[in-house]
Amino acid sequence: MKRRDMNRDWISTARTLSEALPYLQRYDDAIVVIKFGGHAMGDDEAMETFARDVVLMRQVGVNPVIVHGGGPMINEMLDKLAIKSDFVNGKRVTDEATMEVVEMVLSGRVNKRIVQAINAQGGRAVGLSGKDANLVICDPADPALGLVGAPSEVDPGILHTLFKDDAIPVIAPLGAGRGGETYNINGDTMAGAIAAALKADRLLLLTDVDGVRDASGHVITDLKADQVRAMTADGTISGGMIPKTETALDAIAGGVRAVVILDGRVPNAPLLELFTDHGAGSMIRA
């Protein structure tokens, strides 16, 4: 008879799976919207890991929805095509020529790469944008910025249909205008609007930082909406973190139970956040 030595790593893995049971039960049939962007989008290994995490989430009963960005890829393509951009207060003006490139990159190159990665791990991902089935109707966010949109109406019916078919929606941040225009939407804003329309249990904003920091530089793992407003007012929350926390507050006001700003560079960050005691970022709740 062959003897098998019990490796400590095996025992640790089994213990982790056992400890995950309450969380698996907690999130059974829950809707979790994930804003995917930053470092992980440009790294093949990180993309594969993320795709595997998403497929595992679907396998254990979670309904994940992926909303992605693609700013660096858009900039790269505009440079290749020698399309010059105007800027207003540091923000790119999206004219019709730029919009054609934006849609090509987001709905084509970026969206299908994520879809393919998820499907390669055994999932059933479906790529779409806010234009499909009138998922997102936009108004101009700022007329000076051209075709940059702000979601004004979200109809998540198509997403519920995909959930019933065990499919994973992967959404490019584009929306339809009332006059037939195509609008480019900030990825975080898009994710927040969709999460609110779905009354999602969680909105995970994957970033290249490890969460919201206090005045001493320490990451705060649990925040209330009032604390976020106070920290923004006194300057503790500043710079690029402000639009993310604003997205979080808007999503919570729209019915999302909690929003987590977490570091997408950490392997398996969504799983750590959902299925362990440790968490992986800063949770904001009402």
N, C-alpha and C positions, 0 to 999 in steps of 0.2 A: 504494500500500500504506500502510495506517495504522500509524503507529508507536505503540507502547505503552511509556510510561515505567514502570519498575519502582519503585513506591513503597516506601520503606524499611519502612513498617508492614506491607506485604504480605510482604516478605521476612522480617521478624521473626515474623509469624504462621506462615509456612511452616516456619521454623526451630523454633519452639515445637512444632509438630505433629510434626516429625521427631524432636525430642528426647524426645517423649512415648512413642515406640514401646516402649522397654524397660518402661515402667510399664504400658502397655496390655497387653503380653504378661504382665507380672507378675500383673495383676489379672483376667486372663481367667477367667471362671467363678467368681471369688471372691465371697463373701458379705460385704457391707458394710452394717452397721446404722447408721442415722443418727438421732440424737435431734434433732428439729427443734423449736425454740422461740425465745423471746426476740424481739428486734426484728423479725426477718425475718417472723414470723407476722402482724404487724400492719401491714405495709407492702406494698402491692400490687406495686410494682416489685421489691422484694426477693423476694416470693413467686414472681413470674414467673421471676426469675433462678434461684432455687433449683429450681423445677420443670424448667427447661431443663437444668440440671446433672444432675438425676436421670435425665431421659430420655436424655441423652448417655451417662451411665454404663451404662444398660441397653443402649444401642445398641452399645457397644463390648465387651459381654460380661460386665459386672459384674452381680451380682444385688443391687440395693439394697433395703433394707427401711427404711421410714420409721416412726418412733415419735414421736408429737407430744405436746405439752403443751396448755395452754389455761387456765392459772390466771387471767389477767386477764379473759378472756371469761366465765369462771364467776363471778367477783366482780361483773362488770358485770350479769349476768343476775340474780344473787341480789339485788342492789340494786334492780333494776327491779321485781322481784316482791316486794320488801319482806320477804324471808326473812332473819331475823336468825340469826346464828351464834354459838355458844359457842366459846371457845378454851381450850385446855389447854397451858400452857407455850408460848404463841405459835402453836400449831398449831390449825387449824380442826377442830372436831368435825363429822364428816359423819353427820348423822342421815338418816332416810328421805326427808324433804322435800328436804334438800340434795342427796341422792343422785339424786333425780329430775332436778334441774336439771343436775347434773354430767353425767349420762348424756346428757341432751338436748343440751347444749352440745358435749361432746367427740365423741360418736358422730354427732351431727347437724351442727351448724353448722361446727365446726372441721374435722372429718375430711373432710366432703364438699367443703369449700373447697379443701383440699389436693389431693384426688382430682381435682377439676375443673381445677385449675391444671396438674397433670401431664398430664391427658388433652388439655388445650388445646395442649400442646407436642408432641403426637403420641405420648405414652406410653399405656400400658394399666394405669392404676392401679385397684386394688380396695380399697375401704375396709372395715375390720373392726375389732373390738375383741377383747380377750382372752377375751370370752365366746363368740366364734364358734368352733365345732368344739373347744370346751374347750381353746383355745390356752393360757390361763393360769388355773390354779386357785390361789385365795388362801386364806390364813389371816389373821386379824386382825393388823395390824401392832402395834396398841396398843389394847386394849379401851376405854381411856378416850377414844379418838378416834373410836369408832363404826365406820363402814363404810370405814375406810382399810385397804387390804390390803397384804400382803407376798406376792409370788409364791412358791409352794411347789412347784408342778408346772407344767412348760411342755412342751407337745406341739407341736413345730413342723411336724407333718406337712402341715397345710394350706398352710404357707408354701412347702414344697418342691413341692407341687402347683402353686402359682401360679408358681413359678420355671419349671417345665417348660412353662407356657403363656405365657411371656414377659411375665407380669404383674408389677406393682410393688405389693407390699402396703403399705398405709398404715394404721397401727394406733393406735387410741385406747387410752389407758392405763386400761382397765377390766378387771376380772377376775371370774370366777365363784367364789362361795363354795361350800363343801361342802354347805350347806343350802339352796342356791338363791338366796343373796344376791348382790347386785352390789356389788363393791368398787371404790373409787377408788384408783389406784396412782400414786405419784410417777413422773413421766415418765422421769427418768433411771434410776430403779430398774427400771422396765418395760423400757427399752431394754437395760440390762445383762443382765437375765434372759433376754431373747429372744436377744441376741447369744451368750450362753453356751450356750443350748440348741442354737443353730445352729452352734456352734464357728466363729463368724464370723472372717474374716481381720482385719477392722477394725470397731471401734465408734467412730463420730465423734460427740462430744457438742458440738453447736453451742450457744454461749452468747453473752452480751453482754460478755465479757472476752476478752483475747487470749491467754490461757493461764495456766499456773502460773508464778508469779514467785518468784525467790529473795529472800534477805534484803535485797538491794540494789535490788529492784524490777525486775530484768531478767527477761524471759520465758525460761524454760528449755525448749529444744526437744526434749530427749531425757532421759527419766527412767527409772530402774529402780524396781521396786516397793519395794525396801528404802529407797531415797532418799525416796520419798513418805512412808513410815511415819516416817522420821526427821524430815522437815520438818514433819510434822503434830505430832509429839511436842514439837518445840522451838518451835512456834507460828508458823513461817514460812508454813505452809499453815493458813489460818484462815477463819472465817466461812462464806460460801456455797460456797467452794471445797472444803470438807471433804466434803460429801455427794457431790460430783462425783468427787473422787479415790477415795472409798470405793467408789463404783459401779465405777470403773475397776479397782480392785484385786479386787473380787468377780468382775468379768467375766473378768479374766485368770486368776484361780484356777479359773474355770469352763471355761476352754479357749479364750478369745478370744486371738488372737495379739498384738494391740496395741490400745490405746485412745488416741484423740487428743482432747484438749480444745482447741477452736479457736473463733475469733471468727466467729460467723455473720453479723456485720455487714459482713465483708469480701466483696465480690462474688466469686462463684465459689470460695469457700473450700474446698468439698469437692474440686473439681477441682485446685486448687493443692496440696492435701494429698496426693492420690492420684497425680497424673500429672506432677508437676514435682519438681525438686531442692529447691525452696524450702521446701515445707511451709507450714503455716498455723497452727500452734499447738504444744502440748506433747504429745509422744508418750510414753506410759507402757507399758513392757514388763516382762515377768517378769525 
